[in-house]
Amino acid sequence: MRQADKAAEDAVTNAENLGFGPGTPILYDVESFSSSGESTALSFLSEWTTKLHAVGYDSGVYSSESTGITDLIDNINSYTMPDVIDFANGNGTNSTSDSGIPSGDWINHQRIHQFAGDVSETYGGVTLSVDQNVMDVATSVSSSSVYSDGSGGRVAAGVHEDGRVEVFTVTPSGGIENKYETSADGAWSGWNSYAGSS
């Protein structure tokens, strides 16, 4: 599937340009989709993972638990599965455990949970509407290839449906920071810092 290969190639190029080495998980943001798109989405995500693995990167998928993640679970033996899942379930539970995901699936530090959306939080006098996430993700990145924001934090990168890249880092002090492409021409935001659980 050429589209998936191209998306993975672009993601790796962006990751390399930002200093993210092999072993970094790169997540594809597939959002929610109808049941009629299940086969197409799963084929795309399977090829996305296969291509990333071929060049030494880990793969991940962000989607609604009720659609994309459930489809992955229901077809876990039929497609190449991502290394990391980022499931959107706005249940307000700050945990990567979830009754909708079998306890034996993605259990080796392979989960991110978006547990709340559009929450107003204020940092440095600026109020932002943010999604809240809890991460339990280990990477196979070697210490020599870990990107840092200057404080030595490890990172993960994601790709939005429109091709923009977003990166996250958990700092040694337990904070969370992210930055993202603000447009398709490669312009980037500055680092945004968030308090809360890592």
Buried (B, 14 or more C-beta within 10 A) or exposed (E): BEEBBEBBEEBBEBBBEBEBBBBBBBBBBBEEBEEEBBEEBBEBBBBBBBBBBEEEBBBBBBBBBEBBBBBBBEBEEEBBBBBBBBBBBBEEBEEBEBEEBEEEBBEEEBBBBBBBEEEEEEEEEEEEEBEBBBBBBEBEBEEEEBBEBEEEBBBBBBBBEEEBBBBBBBBEEEBBBBBBBEEEEEEBEEEBBBEEEB
